[in-house]
């Protein structure tokens, strides 16, 4: 069993959505699903809309589809997609 680094892009429903609230709920949900939060960043998209990028470490044997599915259930989230998946070394 190895560890993978997974970067997830979370898009809010609108520019007025509270990103800090989404970030807190997403981080909590990812921890519940076995993830260790490594990094959280905001990315400007357009017209005041920002995306959240969360990078986690997680066991590679676990299903990744559940991450997107569960994050999309958070109020104010339009979409959640895995944008990078790499095997961690060390």
N, C-alpha and C positions, 0 to 999 in steps of 0.2 A: 504494500500500500504506500502510495506517495501523497504528497500534498500539492495542490494546484493553487495558482493565483488567478482569481476571477475578477474581472472589472465589469461592473454593471452600470449602465447608463439609465437613469430614471428621469423621465420627462414629466413635468407638472402639467396640469390641465390648462393653466393660464399664467400670465406674468404676475398676477395678483396672489397666486397660491403661496402659502407660507412654506418656504423651502426648509427652514430649520425644523419645523414640525415634521415634515416628510422625512428629513434626514434622521431625526431621532427615532421615529417609528420604523423606518427601514433598517436602521442599525440594530434595533431591538429584535426585529423579525429575523434578520440574518444571523444574529447570535443564537436565536432559538433553533435555527436550521443548521447549526454546527459551524458557522463561519466565524473567523477571527478578523475583525476590522483592522485593516492596515492603513488605509488612506481614504479621505473624503475630500472631494474637490467640486467646485462649481464651474460650469462652462457656459459662457455667454453664447446664446444661439442667435436670436434676432429680436428686435423690437421689445427689449426688456425681458425676454424669456430666457431663463437659465436652466440648464440641466444639472443634475447631480451625478457625479461619478463616484462610486464606492468600490474600492478594491478590497477583497477579502482573501484569506487563506482558508482552504477547506480540504477535507479528505477527497481524493479523486474518485473513490469508489461510490460516493453519494451522487444521487440524481441532481442534475442542474436545472431541469425544467421547472421544478418546484420553486426555485428562487424567483424566476420571472413571474410565475403565476401568483405567488403569495405577495410579492411587492406591488403588483397591479391591483390588488384588493385594497391597498391603502387609500384612504380618502384624499383626493386632490392629485392622484397620480394618473397620468394619461397612459403611459407605457413604461415598461422596464425590459431592457434587453441586455444580454451578455454581449459585450463588445470585444472582450479579450479573455482568452483561456490559455494558461501556460502552466506547464509542470514546473514546480519550484524545486530548486536544487539546494540540498543542505539541510 
